[in-house]
Amino acid sequence: MAMDEAGGAPGAAKKFLYVNRKAPYGTIYALESLEVVLIGAAFEQDVQLAFLDDGVYQIVKNQSTDAIGAKNFSPTYKALGDYEVTKLYVEAEALEERGLTADDLMEITFEDEDDDWAEKPSINIVSRADMAKIMSEQDVILSF
Amino acid sequence: MATLHTVNKSPFERSSFISALNHTVPGDKVLMIEDGVISARKGNTFADLVSSALSDCSVYVLAPDLAARGIAEGDLVEGVQTIDYGGFVDLVAECDRTQSWL
């Protein structure tokens, strides 16, 4: 069988990692990433998200943008499970450097169809070393 | 299964340089382009980080960007390699994936 350049069979889903490193409202990167994530999911690719550096602020809870005239798009992260985006990796060191803990993050879950639709957390807190390993295992990395 | 990490911002301006180095695995390649080349000048605050990265990764700078900033090849942290645009293309082709640290 012919192999494509990523080494997979033609037409097979590729592993996509979306790397999010910026806080949500100061620049457009976070929102643009989310848009592209949903596109990737629509094409039934294996979509994963990484949150590191200031990117961890994209998924902190209690975001309120009423007074800055920007749309609060944080609820969209909670809907990712419906698009079969169920793997969100958050770097432990990035949280710690910013005085944050896992309790400061939104509750983001998915229903596992292989386990009687049990509700499970989508967020996985990983070490910096594990994040590097995750990056090294992807077919495609998209940076935001 | 190497990753090519590109960095295009000065380490004095953005954290992307440090983040990139923090997320390499042995065998990866790091390429400094545009203002990213500033980190590769010997004697700069970040030079020791570049040296450390060289222990298990290859580090490259884009020669045209060095020249534009008046940095001679002899002024680079020891072990850093210079490449031209063609070399940049070769690196992208050799590696399994490219990550741009924006």
gemmi code that builds the backbone of each chain (N, CA, C; Angstrom):
import gemmi

chains = {
    "A": [
        ("MET", (0.841, -1.197, 0.000), (0.000, 0.000, 0.000), (0.879, 1.251, 0.000)),
        ("ALA", (0.474, 2.214, -0.781), (1.242, 3.465, -0.807), (1.136, 4.177, 0.541)),
        ("MET", (2.203, 4.777, 0.951), (2.189, 5.510, 2.215), (2.277, 7.002, 1.919)),
        ("ASP", (1.586, 7.785, 2.713), (1.733, 9.220, 2.514), (2.949, 9.712, 3.292)),
        ("GLU", (3.209, 10.994, 3.215), (4.468, 11.492, 3.788), (4.521, 11.391, 5.302)),
        ("ALA", (3.380, 11.296, 5.959), (3.383, 11.155, 7.404), (3.484, 9.690, 7.817)),
        ("GLY", (3.582, 8.786, 6.846), (3.790, 7.396, 7.173), (2.512, 6.611, 7.389)),
        ("GLY", (1.367, 7.250, 7.299), (0.109, 6.550, 7.518), (-0.487, 6.088, 6.203)),
        ("ALA", (-1.498, 5.237, 6.295), (-2.198, 4.817, 5.087), (-2.971, 6.004, 4.522)),
        ("PRO", (-3.121, 6.069, 3.200), (-3.849, 7.192, 2.605), (-5.264, 7.259, 3.171)),
        ("GLY", (-5.697, 8.442, 3.503), (-7.051, 8.611, 3.994), (-7.216, 8.347, 5.473)),
        ("ALA", (-6.181, 7.757, 6.106), (-6.298, 7.483, 7.538), (-6.247, 8.790, 8.317)),
        ("ALA", (-6.904, 8.807, 9.477), (-6.878, 10.001, 10.318), (-5.460, 10.232, 10.810)),
        ("LYS", (-5.042, 11.482, 10.760), (-3.723, 11.842, 11.276), (-3.862, 12.422, 12.672)),
        ("LYS", (-2.769, 12.345, 13.397), (-2.742, 12.929, 14.739), (-2.387, 14.415, 14.623)),
        ("PHE", (-3.330, 15.260, 14.992), (-3.137, 16.708, 14.961), (-3.026, 17.221, 16.387)),
        ("LEU", (-1.990, 18.006, 16.656), (-1.888, 18.661, 17.961), (-1.955, 20.173, 17.752)),
        ("TYR", (-2.894, 20.793, 18.431), (-3.038, 22.254, 18.388), (-2.383, 22.800, 19.642)),
        ("VAL", (-1.316, 23.572, 19.468), (-0.547, 24.075, 20.611), (-0.990, 25.507, 20.920)),
        ("ASN", (-1.516, 25.694, 22.112), (-2.062, 26.994, 22.527), (-1.171, 27.606, 23.595)),
        ("ARG", (-0.556, 28.750, 23.268), (0.419, 29.342, 24.186), (0.095, 30.787, 24.569)),
        ("LYS", (-1.083, 31.274, 24.177), (-1.384, 32.677, 24.461), (-2.693, 32.818, 25.228)),
        ("ALA", (-2.765, 33.824, 26.083), (-3.985, 34.094, 26.839), (-5.096, 34.521, 25.880)),
        ("PRO", (-6.356, 34.373, 26.280), (-7.454, 34.439, 25.315), (-7.818, 35.775, 24.677)),
        ("TYR", (-7.805, 36.900, 25.363), (-8.437, 38.093, 24.778), (-7.474, 39.179, 24.310)),
        ("GLY", (-6.205, 39.086, 24.698), (-5.234, 40.102, 24.296), (-4.901, 40.034, 22.813)),
        ("THR", (-4.944, 38.832, 22.265), (-4.716, 38.629, 20.829), (-5.787, 37.676, 20.308)),
        ("ILE", (-5.833, 37.509, 19.003), (-6.878, 36.691, 18.380), (-6.482, 35.210, 18.289)),
        ("TYR", (-5.252, 34.886, 18.686), (-4.746, 33.521, 18.489), (-5.651, 32.437, 19.081)),
        ("ALA", (-6.104, 32.645, 20.320), (-6.866, 31.593, 21.004), (-8.164, 31.284, 20.270)),
        ("LEU", (-8.868, 32.328, 19.875), (-10.133, 32.123, 19.166), (-9.898, 31.470, 17.809)),
        ("GLU", (-8.849, 31.915, 17.120), (-8.538, 31.328, 15.812), (-8.207, 29.842, 15.955)),
        ("SER", (-7.463, 29.509, 17.007), (-7.124, 28.109, 17.248), (-8.386, 27.277, 17.408)),
        ("LEU", (-9.297, 27.797, 18.226), (-10.541, 27.072, 18.487), (-11.317, 26.829, 17.192)),
        ("GLU", (-11.335, 27.832, 16.324), (-12.032, 27.684, 15.042), (-11.400, 26.561, 14.218)),
        ("VAL", (-10.070, 26.548, 14.190), (-9.380, 25.549, 13.372), (-9.520, 24.154, 13.986)),
        ("VAL", (-9.551, 24.093, 15.312), (-9.779, 22.814, 15.995), (-11.103, 22.208, 15.540)),
        ("LEU", (-12.129, 23.035, 15.485), (-13.450, 22.526, 15.103), (-13.467, 22.078, 13.647)),
        ("ILE", (-12.705, 22.783, 12.802), (-12.593, 22.360, 11.402), (-11.919, 20.992, 11.321)),
        ("GLY", (-10.807, 20.853, 12.072), (-10.077, 19.575, 12.061), (-10.969, 18.431, 12.519)),
        ("ALA", (-11.764, 18.709, 13.557), (-12.648, 17.678, 14.092), (-13.710, 17.300, 13.065)),
        ("ALA", (-14.196, 18.297, 12.308), (-15.229, 18.031, 11.304), (-14.709, 17.093, 10.222)),
        ("PHE", (-13.391, 17.118, 9.990), (-12.795, 16.226, 8.999), (-12.373, 14.895, 9.609)),
        ("GLU", (-12.851, 14.641, 10.823), (-12.630, 13.365, 11.505), (-11.162, 13.003, 11.633)),
        ("GLN", (-10.370, 13.998, 12.021), (-8.973, 13.735, 12.323), (-8.836, 13.471, 13.831)),
        ("ASP", (-7.684, 12.916, 14.220), (-7.427, 12.672, 15.639), (-6.893, 13.970, 16.247)),
        ("VAL", (-7.796, 14.748, 16.806), (-7.468, 16.105, 17.259), (-7.163, 16.133, 18.751)),
        ("GLN", (-6.022, 16.719, 19.085), (-5.657, 16.907, 20.480), (-5.250, 18.354, 20.700)),
        ("LEU", (-5.451, 18.842, 21.918), (-5.089, 20.217, 22.230), (-4.046, 20.241, 23.340)),
        ("ALA", (-3.079, 21.142, 23.200), (-2.086, 21.345, 24.255), (-2.211, 22.784, 24.751)),
        ("PHE", (-2.155, 22.940, 26.060), (-2.192, 24.270, 26.660), (-0.928, 24.444, 27.484)),
        ("LEU", (-0.102, 25.421, 27.094), (1.110, 25.689, 27.847), (1.380, 27.191, 27.838)),
        ("ASP", (2.381, 27.598, 28.613), (2.639, 29.032, 28.784), (1.315, 29.750, 29.109)),
        ("ASP", (1.108, 30.972, 28.605), (-0.116, 31.706, 28.943), (-1.371, 31.047, 28.355)),
        ("GLY", (-1.193, 30.074, 27.495), (-2.337, 29.374, 26.912), (-3.230, 28.709, 27.938)),
        ("VAL", (-2.676, 28.411, 29.125), (-3.508, 27.771, 30.158), (-4.663, 28.686, 30.566)),
        ("TYR", (-4.501, 30.005, 30.364), (-5.579, 30.938, 30.723), (-6.805, 30.797, 29.826)),
        ("GLN", (-6.656, 30.111, 28.688), (-7.812, 29.927, 27.804), (-8.898, 29.096, 28.461)),
        ("ILE", (-8.502, 28.217, 29.377), (-9.499, 27.291, 29.947), (-9.688, 27.481, 31.448)),
        ("VAL", (-9.313, 28.645, 31.976), (-9.635, 28.896, 33.389), (-11.130, 29.202, 33.487)),
        ("LYS", (-11.687, 28.873, 34.652), (-13.128, 29.077, 34.812), (-13.439, 30.522, 35.201)),
        ("ASN", (-14.721, 30.835, 35.181), (-15.229, 32.164, 35.588), (-14.752, 33.300, 34.695)),
        ("GLN", (-14.549, 33.040, 33.411), (-14.202, 34.131, 32.508), (-15.442, 34.993, 32.278)),
        ("SER", (-15.271, 36.306, 32.372), (-16.390, 37.223, 32.147), (-15.902, 38.393, 31.322)),
        ("THR", (-16.412, 38.516, 30.105), (-15.888, 39.532, 29.189), (-16.865, 40.682, 28.986)),
        ("ASP", (-17.911, 40.732, 29.812), (-18.955, 41.749, 29.631), (-18.380, 43.161, 29.505)),
        ("ALA", (-17.374, 43.459, 30.314), (-16.886, 44.828, 30.389), (-15.790, 45.167, 29.380)),
        ("ILE", (-15.359, 44.191, 28.590), (-14.292, 44.507, 27.625), (-14.786, 44.464, 26.186)),
        ("GLY", (-16.041, 44.207, 25.992), (-16.590, 44.249, 24.641), (-16.113, 43.128, 23.731)),
        ("ALA", (-15.699, 42.023, 24.330), (-15.280, 40.870, 23.531), (-16.173, 39.681, 23.860)),
        ("LYS", (-16.326, 38.790, 22.888), (-17.159, 37.617, 23.126), (-16.418, 36.624, 24.025)),
        ("ASN", (-17.118, 36.140, 25.034), (-16.538, 35.098, 25.889), (-16.723, 33.761, 25.187)),
        ("PHE", (-15.636, 33.245, 24.620), (-15.768, 31.982, 23.887), (-15.382, 30.767, 24.720)),
        ("SER", (-15.139, 30.983, 26.016), (-14.700, 29.844, 26.841), (-15.728, 28.704, 26.919)),
        ("PRO", (-17.064, 29.001, 26.859), (-17.996, 27.858, 26.904), (-17.793, 26.873, 25.756)),
        ("THR", (-17.208, 27.341, 24.646), (-17.005, 26.457, 23.498), (-16.108, 25.271, 23.843)),
        ("TYR", (-15.136, 25.499, 24.750), (-14.236, 24.394, 25.110), (-15.025, 23.236, 25.724)),
        ("LYS", (-16.111, 23.597, 26.442), (-16.919, 22.548, 27.081), (-17.679, 21.723, 26.063)),
        ("ALA", (-17.857, 22.276, 24.857), (-18.608, 21.561, 23.814), (-17.701, 20.678, 22.960)),
        ("LEU", (-16.401, 20.750, 23.173), (-15.478, 20.004, 22.302), (-15.751, 18.501, 22.323)),
        ("GLY", (-16.201, 18.002, 23.475), (-16.492, 16.568, 23.584), (-17.525, 16.110, 22.570)),
        ("ASP", (-18.470, 17.001, 22.245), (-19.506, 16.662, 21.267), (-18.922, 16.517, 19.862)),
        ("TYR", (-17.736, 17.072, 19.660), (-17.052, 16.959, 18.366), (-15.957, 15.893, 18.419)),
        ("GLU", (-16.035, 15.066, 19.441), (-15.054, 13.999, 19.651), (-13.644, 14.528, 19.844)),
        ("VAL", (-13.541, 15.732, 20.362), (-12.239, 16.257, 20.799), (-12.192, 16.048, 22.306)),
        ("THR", (-11.461, 15.028, 22.718), (-11.551, 14.580, 24.114), (-10.203, 14.564, 24.832)),
        ("LYS", (-9.165, 15.023, 24.147), (-7.837, 14.999, 24.760), (-7.259, 16.408, 24.837)),
        ("LEU", (-7.345, 16.990, 26.017), (-6.791, 18.320, 26.258), (-5.643, 18.176, 27.254)),
        ("TYR", (-4.438, 18.451, 26.803), (-3.275, 18.315, 27.668), (-2.869, 19.685, 28.214)),
        ("VAL", (-2.749, 19.776, 29.523), (-2.404, 21.038, 30.172), (-1.097, 20.837, 30.921)),
        ("GLU", (-0.153, 21.742, 30.699), (1.173, 21.565, 31.303), (1.192, 22.017, 32.758)),
        ("ALA", (1.585, 21.111, 33.638), (1.593, 21.383, 35.084), (2.495, 22.567, 35.428)),
        ("GLU", (3.667, 22.626, 34.811), (4.610, 23.714, 35.127), (4.041, 25.078, 34.727)),
        ("ALA", (3.301, 25.105, 33.612), (2.720, 26.373, 33.156), (1.685, 26.866, 34.163)),
        ("LEU", (0.894, 25.949, 34.702), (-0.072, 26.328, 35.738), (0.657, 26.871, 36.957)),
        ("GLU", (1.632, 26.095, 37.422), (2.338, 26.437, 38.661), (3.045, 27.789, 38.547)),
        ("GLU", (3.683, 28.045, 37.400), (4.389, 29.319, 37.205), (3.450, 30.507, 37.340)),
        ("ARG", (2.173, 30.286, 37.019), (1.190, 31.375, 37.040), (0.338, 31.385, 38.295)),
        ("GLY", (0.711, 30.560, 39.277), (-0.038, 30.529, 40.531), (-1.387, 29.840, 40.399)),
        ("LEU", (-1.547, 29.037, 39.366), (-2.820, 28.348, 39.123), (-2.698, 26.876, 39.504)),
        ("THR", (-3.863, 26.271, 39.757), (-3.905, 24.824, 39.957), (-5.003, 24.257, 39.070)),
        ("ALA", (-5.114, 22.950, 39.040), (-6.147, 22.295, 38.223), (-7.540, 22.754, 38.638)),
        ("ASP", (-7.699, 23.139, 39.900), (-9.019, 23.594, 40.385), (-9.437, 24.915, 39.744)),
        ("ASP", (-8.506, 25.653, 39.188), (-8.837, 26.919, 38.535), (-9.351, 26.727, 37.113)),
        ("LEU", (-9.294, 25.483, 36.620), (-9.692, 25.230, 35.231), (-11.169, 24.858, 35.140)),
        ("MET", (-11.762, 25.129, 33.993), (-13.147, 24.732, 33.752), (-13.251, 23.211, 33.803)),
        ("GLU", (-14.449, 22.752, 34.112), (-14.696, 21.320, 34.049), (-15.070, 20.988, 32.607)),
        ("ILE", (-14.213, 20.270, 31.941), (-14.450, 19.919, 30.532), (-14.492, 18.400, 30.437)),
        ("THR", (-15.611, 17.872, 29.981), (-15.791, 16.415, 29.995), (-16.282, 15.923, 28.631)),
        ("PHE", (-16.246, 14.605, 28.480), (-16.830, 13.983, 27.289), (-17.531, 12.701, 27.717)),
        ("GLU", (-18.419, 12.241, 26.863), (-19.113, 10.985, 27.130), (-18.439, 9.890, 26.321)),
        ("ASP", (-17.912, 8.873, 27.037), (-17.133, 7.815, 26.394), (-18.064, 6.755, 25.805)),
        ("GLU", (-18.145, 6.748, 24.476), (-19.073, 5.804, 23.831), (-18.629, 4.356, 24.007)),
        ("ASP", (-17.321, 4.156, 24.304), (-16.822, 2.796, 24.503), (-17.029, 2.319, 25.942)),
        ("ASP", (-17.577, 3.174, 26.768), (-17.760, 2.830, 28.179), (-19.159, 3.259, 28.628)),
        ("ASP", (-20.153, 2.838, 27.845), (-21.554, 3.114, 28.176), (-21.815, 4.598, 28.393)),
        ("TRP", (-21.139, 5.433, 27.591), (-21.347, 6.884, 27.630), (-21.073, 7.488, 29.006)),
        ("ALA", (-20.144, 6.889, 29.702), (-19.769, 7.444, 31.011), (-19.113, 8.807, 30.802)),
        ("GLU", (-19.426, 9.753, 31.673), (-18.840, 11.089, 31.562), (-17.444, 11.088, 32.169)),
        ("LYS", (-16.478, 11.530, 31.377), (-15.078, 11.497, 31.826), (-14.415, 12.840, 31.568)),
        ("PRO", (-13.382, 13.173, 32.362), (-12.697, 14.450, 32.156), (-11.868, 14.446, 30.864)),
        ("SER", (-11.922, 15.547, 30.133), (-11.097, 15.679, 28.927), (-9.716, 16.233, 29.245)),
        ("ILE", (-9.614, 16.926, 30.377), (-8.348, 17.585, 30.718), (-7.386, 16.603, 31.365)),
        ("ASN", (-6.187, 16.561, 30.819), (-5.111, 15.765, 31.404), (-3.970, 16.705, 31.763)),
        ("ILE", (-3.621, 16.765, 33.045), (-2.485, 17.580, 33.461), (-1.218, 16.747, 33.242)),
        ("VAL", (-0.277, 17.293, 32.478), (0.946, 16.539, 32.167), (2.173, 17.377, 32.498)),
        ("SER", (3.276, 16.705, 32.743), (4.529, 17.415, 33.025), (5.085, 17.999, 31.734)),
        ("ARG", (6.015, 18.917, 31.886), (6.664, 19.519, 30.718), (7.354, 18.440, 29.880)),
        ("ALA", (7.980, 17.490, 30.555), (8.672, 16.426, 29.816), (7.671, 15.580, 29.032)),
        ("ASP", (6.534, 15.291, 29.658), (5.517, 14.508, 28.949), (4.922, 15.302, 27.786)),
        ("MET", (4.809, 16.621, 27.967), (4.297, 17.453, 26.877), (5.248, 17.378, 25.677)),
        ("ALA", (6.539, 17.424, 25.953), (7.522, 17.316, 24.865), (7.366, 15.985, 24.143)),
        ("LYS", (7.110, 14.928, 24.918), (6.953, 13.603, 24.323), (5.686, 13.559, 23.463)),
        ("ILE", (4.608, 14.143, 23.972), (3.350, 14.187, 23.209), (3.580, 14.895, 21.871)),
        ("MET", (4.315, 16.013, 21.918), (4.584, 16.748, 20.684), (5.358, 15.886, 19.691)),
        ("SER", (6.259, 15.069, 20.227), (7.129, 14.274, 19.346), (6.390, 13.099, 18.711)),
        ("GLU", (5.150, 12.883, 19.119), (4.393, 11.739, 18.600), (3.320, 12.130, 17.579)),
        ("GLN", (3.325, 13.395, 17.155), (2.253, 13.872, 16.276), (2.603, 13.751, 14.795)),
        ("ASP", (1.578, 13.694, 13.955), (1.786, 13.826, 12.517), (1.878, 15.295, 12.132)),
        ("VAL", (1.024, 16.117, 12.740), (0.965, 17.536, 12.393), (0.829, 18.355, 13.674)),
        ("ILE", (1.602, 19.433, 13.759), (1.478, 20.350, 14.894), (1.081, 21.721, 14.356)),
        ("LEU", (0.022, 22.282, 14.903), (-0.404, 23.628, 14.518), (-0.243, 24.536, 15.735)),
        ("SER", (0.509, 25.607, 15.567), (0.856, 26.468, 16.705), (0.049, 27.756, 16.700)),
        ("PHE", (-0.425, 28.103, 17.873), (-1.175, 29.351, 18.032), (-0.699, 30.102, 19.264)),
    ],
    "B": [
        ("MET", (12.388, 10.193, 14.230), (11.139, 10.947, 14.362), (11.418, 12.343, 14.904)),
        ("ALA", (12.289, 13.076, 14.232), (12.703, 14.379, 14.759), (11.686, 15.472, 14.444)),
        ("THR", (11.616, 16.424, 15.350), (10.808, 17.617, 15.134), (11.737, 18.791, 14.842)),
        ("LEU", (11.362, 19.619, 13.866), (12.063, 20.880, 13.630), (11.303, 21.981, 14.368)),
        ("HIS", (11.983, 22.615, 15.319), (11.379, 23.733, 16.055), (11.930, 25.031, 15.475)),
        ("THR", (11.067, 25.913, 15.001), (11.554, 27.209, 14.534), (11.169, 28.299, 15.531)),
        ("VAL", (12.112, 29.218, 15.751), (11.887, 30.336, 16.680), (12.198, 31.633, 15.939)),
        ("ASN", (11.245, 32.545, 15.881), (11.466, 33.768, 15.100), (11.414, 35.045, 15.937)),
        ("LYS", (11.441, 34.900, 17.261), (11.424, 36.084, 18.119), (12.665, 36.114, 19.002)),
        ("SER", (13.135, 37.313, 19.306), (14.259, 37.462, 20.227), (13.887, 36.916, 21.598)),
        ("PRO", (14.833, 36.242, 22.257), (14.551, 35.729, 23.608), (14.366, 36.865, 24.608)),
        ("PHE", (14.821, 38.062, 24.239), (14.668, 39.216, 25.124), (13.259, 39.814, 25.021)),
        ("GLU", (12.541, 39.404, 23.972), (11.213, 39.954, 23.745), (10.105, 38.985, 24.123)),
        ("ARG", (10.324, 37.718, 23.841), (9.269, 36.710, 24.035), (9.840, 35.473, 24.716)),
        ("SER", (8.932, 34.686, 25.286), (9.349, 33.452, 25.956), (9.419, 32.267, 24.999)),
        ("SER", (9.129, 32.503, 23.720), (9.030, 31.367, 22.803), (10.335, 30.588, 22.672)),
        ("PHE", (11.465, 31.294, 22.757), (12.764, 30.612, 22.666), (12.926, 29.602, 23.804)),
        ("ILE", (12.665, 30.057, 25.035), (12.822, 29.175, 26.194), (11.811, 28.034, 26.134)),
        ("SER", (10.597, 28.359, 25.740), (9.575, 27.313, 25.649), (9.960, 26.255, 24.620)),
        ("ALA", (10.483, 26.692, 23.512), (10.895, 25.733, 22.475), (11.956, 24.789, 23.031)),
        ("LEU", (12.983, 25.367, 23.678), (14.053, 24.511, 24.203), (13.529, 23.580, 25.289)),
        ("ASN", (12.533, 24.049, 26.035), (11.967, 23.215, 27.104), (11.138, 22.054, 26.572)),
        ("HIS", (10.820, 22.088, 25.287), (9.957, 21.053, 24.745), (10.613, 20.270, 23.615)),
        ("THR", (11.921, 20.248, 23.601), (12.598, 19.382, 22.643), (12.785, 18.001, 23.263)),
        ("VAL", (12.929, 17.022, 22.406), (13.372, 15.701, 22.855), (14.678, 15.420, 22.107)),
        ("PRO", (15.522, 14.530, 22.666), (16.826, 14.287, 22.031), (16.686, 13.953, 20.544)),
        ("GLY", (17.544, 14.581, 19.745), (17.507, 14.351, 18.302), (16.744, 15.414, 17.535)),
        ("ASP", (15.992, 16.251, 18.257), (15.255, 17.325, 17.586), (16.209, 18.374, 17.024)),
        ("LYS", (15.693, 19.205, 16.124), (16.472, 20.289, 15.526), (15.791, 21.616, 15.837)),
        ("VAL", (16.597, 22.604, 16.188), (16.072, 23.929, 16.530), (16.670, 24.927, 15.544)),
        ("LEU", (15.824, 25.686, 14.888), (16.293, 26.671, 13.912), (15.840, 28.069, 14.316)),
        ("MET", (16.813, 28.962, 14.492), (16.507, 30.354, 14.810), (16.446, 31.148, 13.509)),
        ("ILE", (15.336, 31.847, 13.319), (15.194, 32.702, 12.144), (14.764, 34.107, 12.579)),
        ("GLU", (14.840, 35.048, 11.660), (14.446, 36.435, 11.934), (15.108, 36.890, 13.254)),
        ("ASP", (14.348, 37.553, 14.158), (14.956, 38.021, 15.407), (15.375, 36.870, 16.328)),
        ("GLY", (14.969, 35.675, 16.004), (15.369, 34.507, 16.793), (16.876, 34.305, 16.822)),
        ("VAL", (17.574, 34.795, 15.797), (19.027, 34.574, 15.718), (19.781, 35.269, 16.856)),
        ("ILE", (19.147, 36.236, 17.495), (19.810, 36.993, 18.573), (20.243, 36.077, 19.715)),
        ("SER", (19.492, 34.994, 19.916), (19.839, 34.069, 21.010), (21.130, 33.309, 20.749)),
        ("ALA", (21.590, 33.279, 19.514), (22.756, 32.455, 19.179), (24.077, 33.223, 19.229)),
        ("ARG", (24.026, 34.529, 19.531), (25.259, 35.330, 19.628), (25.980, 34.957, 20.913)),
        ("LYS", (27.256, 34.646, 20.795), (27.997, 34.243, 21.994), (28.033, 35.391, 23.005)),
        ("GLY", (28.023, 35.033, 24.280), (28.090, 36.031, 25.335), (26.757, 36.614, 25.746)),
        ("ASN", (25.688, 36.292, 25.001), (24.385, 36.850, 25.408), (23.827, 36.056, 26.590)),
        ("THR", (22.858, 36.661, 27.264), (22.293, 36.070, 28.482), (21.805, 34.640, 28.275)),
        ("PHE", (21.377, 34.346, 27.050), (20.764, 33.049, 26.787), (21.732, 32.041, 26.156)),
        ("ALA", (22.991, 32.445, 26.020), (23.966, 31.593, 25.326), (24.134, 30.232, 26.004)),
        ("ASP", (24.091, 30.237, 27.356), (24.274, 28.954, 28.056), (23.125, 27.985, 27.754)),
        ("LEU", (21.932, 28.546, 27.557), (20.785, 27.687, 27.213), (20.986, 27.059, 25.840)),
        ("VAL", (21.545, 27.853, 24.930), (21.826, 27.321, 23.593), (22.855, 26.198, 23.694)),
        ("SER", (23.899, 26.433, 24.496), (24.937, 25.404, 24.677), (24.347, 24.127, 25.256)),
        ("SER", (23.452, 24.290, 26.235), (22.829, 23.109, 26.852), (22.001, 22.343, 25.825)),
        ("ALA", (21.291, 23.083, 25.001), (20.443, 22.434, 23.993), (21.284, 21.607, 23.030)),
        ("LEU", (22.513, 22.085, 22.788), (23.387, 21.407, 21.828), (23.841, 20.030, 22.313)),
        ("SER", (23.629, 19.745, 23.602), (24.075, 18.447, 24.113), (23.268, 17.296, 23.513)),
        ("ASP", (22.001, 17.538, 23.170), (21.245, 16.443, 22.559), (20.393, 16.858, 21.352)),
        ("CYS", (20.530, 18.126, 20.943), (19.800, 18.593, 19.758), (20.775, 19.319, 18.827)),
        ("SER", (20.362, 19.505, 17.573), (21.136, 20.342, 16.655), (20.509, 21.726, 16.647)),
        ("VAL", (21.364, 22.751, 16.623), (20.864, 24.123, 16.611), (21.391, 24.842, 15.368)),
        ("TYR", (20.492, 25.479, 14.640), (20.844, 26.160, 13.397), (20.375, 27.615, 13.450)),
        ("VAL", (21.066, 28.458, 12.705), (20.573, 29.819, 12.487), (20.573, 30.082, 10.984)),
        ("LEU", (19.646, 30.919, 10.569), (19.529, 31.244, 9.151), (20.509, 32.379, 8.822)),
        ("ALA", (21.486, 32.076, 7.967), (22.576, 33.008, 7.684), (22.110, 34.381, 7.194)),
        ("PRO", (21.139, 34.455, 6.292), (20.709, 35.786, 5.843), (20.184, 36.651, 6.992)),
        ("ASP", (19.533, 36.025, 7.972), (19.022, 36.792, 9.105), (20.152, 37.231, 10.040)),
        ("LEU", (21.186, 36.398, 10.144), (22.368, 36.772, 10.921), (23.033, 37.988, 10.296)),
        ("ALA", (23.246, 37.879, 8.971), (23.946, 38.941, 8.241), (23.186, 40.254, 8.351)),
        ("ALA", (21.869, 40.168, 8.264), (21.048, 41.377, 8.328), (21.217, 42.090, 9.659)),
        ("ARG", (21.571, 41.313, 10.687), (21.707, 41.890, 12.027), (23.169, 42.103, 12.424)),
        ("GLY", (24.061, 41.968, 11.444), (25.468, 42.255, 11.692), (26.169, 41.250, 12.586)),
        ("ILE", (25.627, 40.057, 12.660), (26.256, 39.016, 13.486), (27.084, 38.115, 12.570)),
        ("ALA", (28.396, 38.047, 12.845), (29.270, 37.212, 12.034), (29.161, 35.758, 12.495)),
        ("GLU", (29.478, 34.842, 11.582), (29.408, 33.423, 11.962), (30.352, 33.124, 13.115)),
        ("GLY", (31.483, 33.856, 13.161), (32.440, 33.653, 14.235), (31.945, 34.147, 15.592)),
        ("ASP", (30.847, 34.873, 15.587), (30.286, 35.402, 16.834), (29.250, 34.487, 17.462)),
        ("LEU", (29.071, 33.297, 16.866), (27.987, 32.424, 17.343), (28.442, 31.544, 18.501)),
        ("VAL", (27.504, 31.141, 19.315), (27.759, 30.137, 20.342), (28.340, 28.906, 19.649)),
        ("GLU", (29.401, 28.354, 20.243), (30.087, 27.239, 19.600), (29.151, 26.041, 19.406)),
        ("GLY", (29.148, 25.510, 18.203), (28.310, 24.352, 17.903), (27.067, 24.698, 17.107)),
        ("VAL", (26.723, 25.983, 17.104), (25.556, 26.409, 16.304), (25.953, 26.429, 14.832)),
        ("GLN", (25.090, 25.857, 13.993), (25.402, 25.776, 12.568), (24.591, 26.814, 11.788)),
        ("THR", (25.225, 27.382, 10.762), (24.491, 28.319, 9.915), (24.007, 27.593, 8.662)),
        ("ILE", (22.823, 27.976, 8.213), (22.277, 27.416, 6.976), (21.690, 28.547, 6.145)),
        ("ASP", (21.535, 28.280, 4.848), (20.887, 29.268, 3.980), (19.440, 28.834, 3.731)),
        ("TYR", (18.746, 29.531, 2.846), (17.337, 29.196, 2.625), (17.158, 27.762, 2.124)),
        ("GLY", (18.108, 27.337, 1.275), (18.036, 25.959, 0.776), (18.175, 24.956, 1.913)),
        ("GLY", (19.066, 25.290, 2.865), (19.254, 24.423, 4.025), (18.007, 24.358, 4.897)),
        ("PHE", (17.306, 25.478, 4.969), (16.044, 25.546, 5.707), (15.049, 24.548, 5.092)),
        ("VAL", (14.962, 24.586, 3.769), (14.056, 23.655, 3.081), (14.456, 22.213, 3.360)),
        ("ASP", (15.774, 21.945, 3.324), (16.246, 20.577, 3.590), (15.836, 20.119, 4.992)),
        ("LEU", (15.954, 21.024, 5.985), (15.596, 20.653, 7.361), (14.113, 20.291, 7.455)),
        ("VAL", (13.284, 21.117, 6.813), (11.839, 20.846, 6.845), (11.562, 19.472, 6.229)),
        ("ALA", (12.255, 19.180, 5.129), (12.029, 17.913, 4.431), (12.532, 16.719, 5.239)),
        ("GLU", (13.647, 16.913, 5.962), (14.239, 15.808, 6.734), (13.419, 15.455, 7.971)),
        ("CYS", (12.786, 16.476, 8.568), (12.112, 16.246, 9.845), (10.698, 15.710, 9.625)),
        ("ASP", (10.179, 15.051, 10.643), (8.853, 14.449, 10.532), (7.745, 15.475, 10.703)),
        ("ARG", (8.059, 16.554, 11.431), (7.063, 17.596, 11.667), (7.799, 18.882, 11.995)),
        ("THR", (7.108, 19.987, 11.799), (7.688, 21.290, 12.123), (6.786, 21.983, 13.122)),
        ("GLN", (7.390, 22.546, 14.148), (6.618, 23.333, 15.094), (7.152, 24.755, 15.119)),
        ("SER", (6.304, 25.710, 14.762), (6.682, 27.123, 14.807), (6.304, 27.685, 16.164)),
        ("TRP", (7.297, 28.133, 16.914), (7.028, 28.718, 18.228), (6.742, 30.202, 18.025)),
        ("LEU", (5.484, 30.548, 17.877), (5.103, 31.918, 17.541), (5.218, 32.862, 18.734)),
    ],
}
model = gemmi.Model(1)
for chain_id, residues in chains.items():
    chain = gemmi.Chain(chain_id)
    for i, (resn, *xyz) in enumerate(residues, 1):
        res = gemmi.Residue()
        res.name, res.seqid = resn, gemmi.SeqId(i, " ")
        for name, pos in zip(("N", "CA", "C"), xyz):
            atom = gemmi.Atom()
            atom.name, atom.element = name, gemmi.Element(name[0])
            atom.pos, atom.b_iso = gemmi.Position(*pos), 0.0
            res.add_atom(atom)
        chain.add_residue(res)
    model.add_chain(chain)
structure = gemmi.Structure()
structure.add_model(model)
structure.setup_entities()
